[in-house]
Amino acid sequence: MEFPQVTAVAKANVYFDGKVVSHTILFPDNTKKTLGLIYAGEYHFGTDAAEEMAISDGSCEVQLDGEEGVATYGAGTAFNVPAKSGFTIRVKDGICQYVCSFLV
């Protein structure tokens, strides 16, 4: 994926002792996305806004808050997370890369 005519925020968003790292990109229409890496492990994230998480490389398992099932996502797939909720993401090995779009 490429995103022309954006502003990249140089300061990284660092979570879980550096095991999840992302950078924010800002679009001319005032929307934003984050581009990130998730190293092997299990992590829980809460959401304020609804999000679409598109996996660009690697794979992960995801369990949305309040759901019993776990789904696997690989490169070229995506999942949505409702606003004011959360999800647990597991990367078994390697690195999972993602693009998070904040939905309105």
N, CA, C and O atoms as a DFTB+ gen file, in Angstrom:
416 C
 N C O
     1  1       0.835      -1.182       0.000
     2  2       0.000       0.000       0.000
     3  2       0.882       1.249       0.000
     4  3       1.939       1.282       0.630
     5  1       0.436       2.242      -0.700
     6  2       1.110       3.535      -0.695
     7  2       0.071       4.609      -0.422
     8  3      -1.093       4.475      -0.800
     9  1       0.505       5.677       0.239
    10  2      -0.380       6.773       0.599
    11  2       0.270       8.091       0.174
    12  3       1.065       8.656       0.925
    13  1      -0.060       8.587      -1.025
    14  2       0.539       9.846      -1.486
    15  2      -0.034      11.061      -0.746
    16  3      -1.158      11.034      -0.246
    17  1       0.764      12.111      -0.692
    18  2       0.359      13.409      -0.147
    19  2      -0.124      13.333       1.299
    20  3      -1.171      13.883       1.642
    21  1       0.646      12.649       2.143
    22  2       0.332      12.580       3.562
    23  2       1.466      13.201       4.365
    24  3       2.575      13.397       3.866
    25  1       1.160      13.501       5.610
    26  2       2.174      13.953       6.554
    27  2       2.441      12.801       7.509
    28  3       1.514      12.241       8.093
    29  1       3.706      12.453       7.665
    30  2       4.083      11.384       8.586
    31  2       4.544      12.000       9.904
    32  3       5.339      12.939       9.910
    33  1       4.048      11.474      11.007
    34  2       4.477      11.910      12.334
    35  2       5.690      11.070      12.705
    36  3       5.597       9.845      12.784
    37  1       6.827      11.720      12.931
    38  2       8.081      11.001      13.163
    39  2       8.101      10.251      14.495
    40  3       8.690       9.173      14.584
    41  1       7.471      10.802      15.526
    42  2       7.490      10.153      16.829
    43  2       6.612       8.909      16.789
    44  3       5.435       8.971      16.435
    45  1       7.205       7.786      17.155
    46  2       6.494       6.515      17.121
    47  2       5.548       6.370      18.306
    48  3       5.769       6.953      19.368
    49  1       4.493       5.586      18.111
    50  2       3.615       5.136      19.189
    51  2       4.183       3.787      19.617
    52  3       4.177       2.843      18.827
    53  1       4.671       3.678      20.843
    54  2       5.342       2.466      21.301
    55  2       4.538       1.860      22.448
    56  3       4.242       2.529      23.437
    57  1       4.189       0.571      22.299
    58  2       3.388      -0.139      23.297
    59  2       4.097      -1.426      23.700
    60  3       4.935      -1.949      22.965
    61  1       3.749      -1.923      24.874
    62  2       4.214      -3.227      25.339
    63  2       5.737      -3.370      25.216
    64  3       6.250      -4.311      24.609
    65  1       6.440      -2.396      25.817
    66  2       7.913      -2.435      25.841
    67  2       8.531      -2.568      24.454
    68  3       9.538      -3.255      24.283
    69  1       7.931      -1.917      23.470
    70  2       8.478      -1.900      22.118
    71  2       8.083      -3.077      21.253
    72  3       8.585      -3.220      20.138
    73  1       7.184      -3.932      21.748
    74  2       6.776      -5.090      20.959
    75  2       5.675      -4.766      19.959
    76  3       5.387      -5.561      19.065
    77  1       5.055      -3.584      20.114
    78  2       4.097      -3.056      19.139
    79  2       4.488      -1.601      18.908
    80  3       4.539      -0.806      19.846
    81  1       4.764      -1.262      17.650
    82  2       5.219       0.087      17.308
    83  2       4.467       0.555      16.071
    84  3       4.333      -0.191      15.101
    85  1       3.978       1.785      16.105
    86  2       3.306       2.331      14.926
    87  2       3.693       3.790      14.720
    88  3       4.188       4.459      15.628
    89  1       3.455       4.258      13.508
    90  2       3.610       5.671      13.159
    91  2       2.288       6.157      12.579
    92  3       1.595       5.419      11.880
    93  1       1.956       7.385      12.874
    94  2       0.715       8.002      12.394
    95  2       0.974       8.740      11.095
    96  3       1.983       9.429      10.947
    97  1       0.052       8.589      10.157
    98  2       0.078       9.416       8.950
    99  2      -1.234      10.198       8.889
   100  3      -2.308       9.672       9.180
   101  1      -1.116      11.471       8.503
   102  2      -2.247      12.397       8.461
   103  2      -2.554      12.738       7.011
   104  3      -1.651      13.035       6.229
   105  1      -3.827      12.695       6.661
   106  2      -4.276      12.957       5.294
   107  2      -4.786      14.388       5.161
   108  3      -5.172      15.003       6.155
   109  1      -4.792      14.927       3.932
   110  2      -5.274      16.295       3.719
   111  2      -6.712      16.522       4.199
   112  3      -7.072      17.648       4.542
   113  1      -7.545      15.461       4.228
   114  2      -8.940      15.616       4.660
   115  2      -9.106      15.482       6.180
   116  3     -10.224      15.351       6.679
   117  1      -7.979      15.516       6.913
   118  2      -7.933      15.439       8.382
   119  2      -8.200      14.041       8.942
   120  3      -8.382      13.896      10.151
   121  1      -8.229      13.011       8.096
   122  2      -8.302      11.648       8.607
   123  2      -6.884      11.170       8.897
   124  3      -5.903      11.783       8.476
   125  1      -6.801      10.048       9.636
   126  2      -5.480       9.515       9.944
   127  2      -5.502       7.997       9.928
   128  3      -6.549       7.363      10.061
   129  1      -4.324       7.440       9.763
   130  2      -4.097       6.006       9.848
   131  2      -2.824       5.802      10.653
   132  3      -2.016       6.718      10.807
   133  1      -2.656       4.588      11.164
   134  2      -1.374       4.230      11.743
   135  2      -0.842       3.021      10.985
   136  3      -1.597       2.143      10.568
   137  1       0.472       3.000      10.818
   138  2       1.168       1.906      10.157
   139  2       2.051       1.267      11.214
   140  3       2.854       1.959      11.840
   141  1       1.924      -0.035      11.429
   142  2       2.659      -0.598      12.545
   143  2       3.169      -2.005      12.371
   144  3       2.874      -2.703      11.401
   145  1       3.959      -2.390      13.376
   146  2       4.558      -3.713      13.495
   147  2       4.153      -4.310      14.825
   148  3       4.143      -3.624      15.847
   149  1       3.818      -5.595      14.809
   150  2       3.516      -6.311      16.041
   151  2       4.430      -7.533      16.083
   152  3       4.352      -8.408      15.222
   153  1       5.289      -7.581      17.089
   154  2       6.187      -8.713      17.261
   155  2       5.448      -9.850      17.963
   156  3       4.380      -9.644      18.540
   157  1       6.022     -11.046      17.908
   158  2       5.406     -12.228      18.496
   159  2       4.988     -11.966      19.942
   160  3       5.754     -11.414      20.732
   161  1       3.768     -12.368      20.273
   162  2       3.222     -12.198      21.613
   163  2       1.720     -12.019      21.551
   164  3       1.108     -12.137      20.489
   165  1       1.133     -11.731      22.704
   166  2      -0.307     -11.496      22.816
   167  2      -0.523     -10.155      23.484
   168  3       0.089      -9.859      24.510
   169  1      -1.405      -9.332      22.897
   170  2      -1.614      -7.961      23.351
   171  2      -3.096      -7.616      23.293
   172  3      -3.817      -8.084      22.412
   173  1      -3.544      -6.796      24.235
   174  2      -4.928      -6.333      24.223
   175  2      -4.955      -4.824      24.005
   176  3      -4.201      -4.081      24.633
   177  1      -5.832      -4.383      23.110
   178  2      -6.009      -2.966      22.818
   179  2      -7.464      -2.573      23.015
   180  3      -8.366      -3.325      22.643
   181  1      -7.698      -1.418      23.589
   182  2      -9.018      -0.816      23.655
   183  2      -9.164       0.185      22.529
   184  3      -8.174       0.717      22.027
   185  1     -10.406       0.443      22.130
   186  2     -10.651       1.404      21.049
   187  2     -11.580       2.510      21.526
   188  3     -12.528       2.263      22.271
   189  1     -11.300       3.715      21.095
   190  2     -12.242       4.816      21.258
   191  2     -13.114       4.892      20.017
   192  3     -14.341       4.816      20.096
   193  1     -12.458       5.044      18.862
   194  2     -13.159       5.101      17.578
   195  2     -13.200       3.709      16.961
   196  3     -12.399       2.842      17.310
   197  1     -14.130       3.503      16.049
   198  2     -14.154       2.255      15.282
   199  2     -12.909       2.206      14.398
   200  3     -12.438       3.236      13.917
   201  1     -12.383       0.999      14.190
   202  2     -11.155       0.833      13.431
   203  2     -11.288      -0.304      12.420
   204  3     -12.036      -1.262      12.619
   205  1     -10.536      -0.163      11.332
   206  2     -10.311      -1.284      10.435
   207  2      -8.823      -1.590      10.486
   208  3      -7.993      -0.716      10.235
   209  1      -8.492      -2.819      10.807
   210  2      -7.101      -3.261      10.852
   211  2      -6.834      -4.127       9.620
   212  3      -7.341      -5.244       9.514
   213  1      -6.039      -3.603       8.696
   214  2      -5.679      -4.326       7.479
   215  2      -4.283      -4.916       7.679
   216  3      -3.343      -4.191       8.006
   217  1      -4.149      -6.198       7.488
   218  2      -2.867      -6.867       7.664
   219  2      -2.114      -6.805       6.328
   220  3      -2.600      -7.286       5.304
   221  1      -0.920      -6.205       6.361
   222  2      -0.153      -6.049       5.130
   223  2       0.964      -7.080       4.993
   224  3       1.462      -7.300       3.889
   225  1       1.367      -7.718       6.100
   226  2       2.391      -8.754       6.039
   227  2       2.325      -9.588       7.314
   228  3       2.011      -9.068       8.384
   229  1       2.616     -10.869       7.201
   230  2       2.565     -11.739       8.365
   231  2       1.147     -12.187       8.647
   232  3       0.263     -12.089       7.795
   233  1       0.943     -12.686       9.870
   234  2      -0.395     -13.135      10.247
   235  2      -0.609     -12.972      11.737
   236  3       0.337     -12.793      12.504
   237  1      -1.884     -13.038      12.136
   238  2      -2.244     -12.870      13.538
   239  2      -3.567     -13.572      13.807
   240  3      -4.322     -13.895      12.890
   241  1      -3.827     -13.799      15.089
   242  2      -5.116     -14.289      15.539
   243  2      -5.763     -13.173      16.336
   244  3      -5.091     -12.480      17.099
   245  1      -7.066     -12.995      16.164
   246  2      -7.765     -11.880      16.796
   247  2      -9.027     -12.385      17.480
   248  3      -9.789     -13.180      16.929
   249  1      -9.220     -11.898      18.697
   250  2     -10.475     -12.138      19.409
   251  2     -11.038     -10.784      19.814
   252  3     -10.434     -10.060      20.605
   253  1     -12.197     -10.452      19.267
   254  2     -12.859      -9.198      19.619
   255  2     -13.456      -9.313      21.011
   256  3     -13.939     -10.378      21.396
   257  1     -13.424      -8.231      21.762
   258  2     -14.038      -8.228      23.093
   259  2     -15.497      -8.650      22.983
   260  3     -16.219      -8.210      22.088
   261  1     -15.918      -9.510      23.905
   262  2     -17.301      -9.965      23.933
   263  2     -17.609     -11.108      22.987
   264  3     -18.736     -11.603      22.972
   265  1     -16.631     -11.542      22.194
   266  2     -16.833     -12.646      21.261
   267  2     -16.059     -13.864      21.759
   268  3     -14.994     -13.723      22.361
   269  1     -16.585     -15.039      21.512
   270  2     -15.904     -16.257      21.940
   271  2     -14.910     -16.762      20.906
   272  3     -13.886     -17.346      21.261
   273  1     -15.203     -16.543      19.644
   274  2     -14.371     -17.089      18.588
   275  2     -13.094     -16.301      18.351
   276  3     -13.006     -15.111      18.652
   277  1     -12.108     -16.999      17.804
   278  2     -10.842     -16.400      17.396
   279  2     -10.725     -16.572      15.888
   280  3     -10.987     -17.654      15.364
   281  1     -10.332     -15.509      15.185
   282  2     -10.170     -15.570      13.730
   283  2      -8.712     -15.300      13.377
   284  3      -8.029     -14.533      14.055
   285  1      -8.249     -15.936      12.313
   286  2      -6.887     -15.748      11.830
   287  2      -6.913     -14.830      10.615
   288  3      -7.757     -14.979       9.731
   289  1      -5.977     -13.876      10.579
   290  2      -5.872     -12.928       9.474
   291  2      -4.450     -12.924       8.955
   292  3      -3.491     -12.923       9.727
   293  1      -4.326     -12.921       7.637
   294  2      -3.021     -12.866       6.987
   295  2      -2.953     -11.678       6.052
   296  3      -3.901     -10.900       5.939
   297  1      -1.824     -11.548       5.384
   298  2      -1.610     -10.442       4.454
   299  2      -2.762     -10.354       3.457
   300  3      -3.170     -11.356       2.870
   301  1      -3.273      -9.148       3.279
   302  2      -4.367      -8.914       2.340
   303  2      -5.750      -9.038       2.945
   304  3      -6.746      -8.880       2.240
   305  1      -5.833      -9.319       4.248
   306  2      -7.130      -9.417       4.913
   307  2      -7.264      -8.293       5.940
   308  3      -6.293      -7.603       6.250
   309  1      -8.483      -8.120       6.465
   310  2      -8.732      -7.044       7.426
   311  2      -9.862      -7.445       8.368
   312  3     -10.671      -8.321       8.063
   313  1      -9.894      -6.784       9.514
   314  2     -11.001      -6.962      10.447
   315  2     -11.385      -5.609      11.021
   316  3     -10.567      -4.692      11.096
   317  1     -12.650      -5.501      11.425
   318  2     -13.165      -4.261      11.999
   319  2     -13.369      -4.419      13.495
   320  3     -13.758      -5.480      13.983
   321  1     -13.098      -3.340      14.206
   322  2     -13.283      -3.306      15.654
   323  2     -14.257      -2.173      15.959
   324  3     -14.015      -1.040      15.544
   325  1     -15.347      -2.443      16.670
   326  2     -16.302      -1.383      16.995
   327  2     -15.702      -0.325      17.920
   328  3     -14.730      -0.581      18.631
   329  1     -16.294       0.852      17.895
   330  2     -15.898       1.919      18.817
   331  2     -16.181       1.499      20.253
   332  3     -17.083       0.704      20.516
   333  1     -15.405       2.037      21.165
   334  2     -15.592       1.798      22.606
   335  2     -15.584       0.308      22.944
   336  3     -16.391      -0.157      23.749
   337  1     -14.671      -0.431      22.326
   338  2     -14.544      -1.857      22.621
   339  2     -13.061      -2.205      22.643
   340  3     -12.245      -1.407      23.104
   341  1     -12.714      -3.355      22.163
   342  2     -11.317      -3.737      22.141
   343  2     -11.127      -5.096      21.504
   344  3     -12.079      -5.731      21.049
   345  1      -9.866      -5.534      21.480
   346  2      -9.527      -6.819      20.893
   347  2      -8.201      -7.311      21.444
   348  3      -7.350      -6.532      21.873
   349  1      -8.052      -8.621      21.420
   350  2      -6.777      -9.249      21.755
   351  2      -6.184      -9.770      20.454
   352  3      -6.860     -10.439      19.673
   353  1      -4.918      -9.455      20.232
   354  2      -4.234      -9.889      19.015
   355  2      -3.033     -10.736      19.406
   356  3      -2.272     -10.381      20.305
   357  1      -2.874     -11.864      18.717
   358  2      -1.767     -12.784      18.979
   359  2      -0.971     -12.983      17.700
   360  3      -1.525     -13.281      16.642
   361  1       0.333     -12.812      17.817
   362  2       1.243     -13.119      16.717
   363  2       2.088     -14.288      17.196
   364  3       2.823     -14.169      18.176
   365  1       1.986     -15.415      16.506
   366  2       2.674     -16.626      16.963
   367  2       4.177     -16.557      16.738
   368  3       4.956     -16.946      17.607
   369  1       4.586     -16.063      15.572
   370  2       6.019     -15.923      15.302
   371  2       6.226     -14.861      14.245
   372  3       5.303     -14.493      13.519
   373  1       7.441     -14.379      14.171
   374  2       7.757     -13.345      13.191
   375  2       7.139     -12.002      13.569
   376  3       6.951     -11.689      14.745
   377  1       6.831     -11.228      12.546
   378  2       6.283      -9.886      12.714
   379  2       5.025      -9.770      11.863
   380  3       5.002     -10.194      10.708
   381  1       3.992      -9.200      12.441
   382  2       2.767      -8.886      11.709
   383  2       2.756      -7.374      11.457
   384  3       2.904      -6.585      12.390
   385  1       2.581      -6.980      10.199
   386  2       2.522      -5.559       9.854
   387  2       1.069      -5.200       9.527
   388  3       0.330      -5.997       8.950
   389  1       0.682      -3.986       9.908
   390  2      -0.722      -3.600       9.724
   391  2      -0.856      -2.129       9.353
   392  3       0.054      -1.322       9.545
   393  1      -2.035      -1.817       8.811
   394  2      -2.480      -0.438       8.590
   395  2      -3.812      -0.304       9.311
   396  3      -4.770      -1.008       8.993
   397  1      -3.872       0.599      10.281
   398  2      -5.097       0.830      11.034
   399  2      -5.768       2.103      10.524
   400  3      -5.179       3.184      10.551
   401  1      -6.994       1.961      10.063
   402  2      -7.795       3.109       9.620
   403  2      -8.839       3.413      10.687
   404  3      -9.543       2.515      11.150
   405  1      -8.933       4.660      11.068
   406  2      -9.919       5.067      12.062
   407  2     -11.184       5.461      11.319
   408  3     -11.176       6.383      10.505
   409  1     -12.276       4.751      11.608
   410  2     -13.515       4.915      10.862
   411  2     -14.412       5.961      11.528
   412  3     -14.426       6.107      12.750
   413  1     -15.152       6.677      10.699
   414  2     -16.081       7.697      11.218
   415  2     -17.498       7.323      10.891
   416  3     -18.426       8.052      11.241
